[in-house]
Amino acid sequence: MKFINLTHTISGEMPFFPGTPKPAAEKFCTIEKEGYTELNLRITTHTGTHIDSPAHIIPGGSTLDSIDIREFTGRAAVLDCTGMGINHGREISYDAVNSFLNENPNLDFIILKTGWYKKWGVKEYLESFPVLSVSAAMRIVKEGIKCVCFDTISADKVEDSTLPVHKILLGNNLMIAENLTNLDKLTASNFELFLIPLLIENSDGSPIRAFAKQDD
């Protein structure tokens, strides 16, 4: 049995969505001065590897603390979208998603591997990444998936303030996980996925520790 980390390290230098506060992880005290060390973290609920609840976009939507903890784990598989959509309006197509779901029934989670996580920490990470087409997002809704996972900073284009994919998924009570990493290490056809959020009151989202458990 192998456990695979899918979470980017939280730091003050990690990428963050344009317009949101810059994260920080600063020493509040030190062993040399106070006798113990402690970090002061400043991070939004949608920075780093994190999960969105419906309440992030949908008025009256479910908050993470109201969702049963069992909903944050289950069976997952990876749709390899590497290179997909780059020359076609940046969209991952309905046909690709439909074929994948037909070949992989009864999933709890779908992970979209675009390869963008390899750009983490550079300017290009925020630019021109593939996103789901509206029809592909609707196809996932019909499948009854719990959560759609991305290795990009958003389910929608950074420049698209209408957030169509967010509204489709969260509006149908799915969750969205963003900024996953290490997806090339997921070699099994399917595996158990864990997306564990902090227990924050009335939370629209939360940083998560995302990891997978797969057979060797």
C-alpha positions in Angstrom: 0.0 0.0 0.0 1.3 3.4 -1.0 0.3 6.9 0.3 0.8 9.8 -2.2 0.8 13.4 -1.1 -1.2 15.6 -3.5 -0.9 18.8 -1.5 1.3 21.8 -2.2 3.3 23.1 0.8 1.8 26.2 2.4 4.3 29.1 2.4 4.3 32.9 2.0 5.7 32.5 -1.5 3.1 30.2 -3.0 0.9 31.3 -5.9 -2.5 33.0 -5.0 -5.5 34.0 -7.0 -5.2 37.5 -8.4 -7.0 40.1 -6.1 -6.9 37.9 -3.0 -4.5 38.6 -0.1 -1.0 37.3 -0.3 -0.4 34.4 2.0 2.1 34.6 4.8 3.8 32.1 7.2 5.9 34.1 9.6 7.6 33.1 12.9 5.6 34.6 15.8 8.2 33.6 18.3 11.4 31.5 18.5 12.9 28.9 20.8 15.9 31.2 21.3 13.8 34.2 22.6 10.5 32.8 24.0 11.5 29.2 24.6 9.2 27.8 21.9 8.5 28.4 18.2 5.2 29.2 16.6 4.1 30.4 13.1 1.5 33.0 12.4 -0.4 31.9 9.2 -2.4 34.3 7.0 -4.2 32.5 4.3 -7.7 32.6 2.7 -9.9 29.6 2.5 -9.2 29.4 -1.3 -5.4 29.6 -1.3 -3.1 26.7 -1.9 -4.5 23.2 -2.2 -8.1 23.7 -1.1 -11.7 22.6 -1.5 -14.7 24.8 -2.4 -18.1 24.1 -0.8 -21.3 25.2 -2.6 -21.5 28.2 -0.2 -18.5 29.6 -2.0 -20.7 30.7 -5.0 -24.2 29.7 -4.2 -26.4 31.7 -1.8 -27.6 29.4 0.9 -25.3 26.6 -0.3 -23.8 24.0 1.9 -20.8 24.9 4.0 -18.0 22.5 4.6 -18.7 22.1 8.3 -22.2 21.0 7.5 -21.0 18.2 5.1 -20.5 14.7 6.6 -16.8 13.8 6.8 -17.4 10.7 4.8 -18.0 12.9 1.7 -14.3 13.9 1.7 -13.1 10.4 0.9 -13.9 7.8 -1.7 -12.9 6.1 -5.0 -11.1 8.3 -7.6 -9.6 8.1 -11.0 -7.5 10.4 -13.1 -8.5 11.8 -16.5 -5.3 12.7 -18.3 -6.0 16.1 -19.9 -2.4 16.9 -20.6 -2.3 19.1 -23.7 -6.1 18.9 -24.0 -7.8 22.2 -24.8 -4.7 24.2 -25.3 -5.5 24.9 -29.0 -9.3 24.5 -28.7 -10.5 27.5 -26.6 -8.7 26.0 -23.5 -11.6 23.7 -22.9 -11.6 20.0 -21.9 -14.3 18.6 -24.1 -17.6 16.8 -23.4 -16.4 13.8 -25.5 -13.3 13.3 -23.4 -15.2 13.5 -20.1 -18.1 11.4 -21.3 -15.8 8.6 -22.6 -13.8 8.6 -19.3 -16.9 8.4 -17.1 -18.4 5.6 -19.3 -15.2 3.6 -18.8 -14.9 4.4 -15.1 -18.3 4.0 -13.5 -19.2 4.5 -9.8 -16.5 7.0 -9.0 -16.8 9.4 -6.1 -14.1 11.8 -7.4 -12.7 12.7 -10.8 -9.2 14.2 -11.0 -8.4 16.3 -14.1 -4.6 16.1 -14.8 -3.6 18.9 -17.0 0.1 18.9 -15.9 -0.3 22.6 -14.8 0.9 21.7 -11.3 4.4 21.5 -12.7 4.2 25.3 -13.3 3.6 26.0 -9.6 5.6 28.9 -8.4 6.1 30.6 -11.8 4.0 33.3 -13.5 2.6 30.9 -16.1 0.7 28.9 -13.5 -1.9 31.6 -13.5 -2.2 31.8 -17.3 -4.0 29.9 -20.1 -4.7 26.7 -18.2 -7.4 24.3 -19.5 -10.8 24.4 -18.0 -13.9 22.2 -18.4 -16.4 23.1 -21.1 -19.9 23.8 -19.8 -21.2 20.6 -21.5 -18.4 18.6 -19.8 -19.2 20.1 -16.4 -22.9 19.2 -16.9 -21.9 15.6 -17.8 -20.0 15.3 -14.5 -23.1 16.5 -12.6 -25.2 13.8 -14.2 -22.7 11.2 -13.0 -23.3 11.9 -9.3 -19.6 12.7 -8.6 -18.9 14.2 -5.1 -16.1 16.5 -6.1 -14.1 17.5 -9.2 -10.4 17.9 -8.6 -8.0 20.2 -10.6 -4.3 20.7 -10.7 -4.9 24.4 -11.6 -5.6 27.4 -9.6 -9.3 27.6 -10.6 -12.1 25.6 -12.3 -12.7 28.6 -14.4 -10.4 30.9 -16.4 -8.9 33.6 -14.2 -10.2 36.3 -16.5 -13.8 34.9 -16.5 -15.6 36.6 -13.6 -18.9 34.8 -14.5 -17.5 31.5 -13.1 -19.6 29.2 -15.3 -18.0 25.9 -14.2 -18.1 26.9 -10.5 -21.8 27.7 -10.8 -22.6 24.4 -12.6 -20.7 22.2 -10.2 -21.3 24.0 -6.9 -24.9 24.8 -7.9 -25.6 21.1 -8.2 -24.1 20.5 -4.8 -20.8 19.1 -6.0 -17.5 20.3 -4.4 -14.4 21.5 -6.2 -10.8 20.9 -5.2 -8.1 23.0 -6.7 -4.2 23.2 -6.8 -3.5 19.5 -6.5 0.0 18.3 -7.2 2.0 15.1 -7.9 -0.6 13.7 -10.2 2.0 11.8 -12.3 2.5 9.6 -9.2 -1.1 8.3 -9.4 -0.5 5.2 -11.5 -3.4 2.9 -10.4 -6.5 2.9 -12.6 -8.5 3.9 -9.5 -7.6 4.4 -5.8 -8.9 5.9 -2.6 -8.7 9.7 -2.3 -8.7 11.8 0.8 -9.5 15.6 0.7 -9.5 16.6 4.4 -10.5 20.2 5.2 -10.1 22.1 8.4 -13.3 22.3 10.5 -14.1 26.0 10.1 -17.5 27.4 11.1 -19.7 28.4 8.1 -16.8 27.6 5.8 -17.1 28.4 2.1 -13.8 26.5 1.6 -10.7 25.4 3.3 -7.1 24.4 2.8 -7.0 20.6 2.7 -4.5 17.8 3.1 -5.1 15.9 -0.1 -3.6 12.4 -0.5 -4.2 9.1 -2.2 -3.9 5.5 -1.1 -3.1 3.1 -3.9 -1.8 -0.4 -4.2 2.0 -0.8 -4.9 
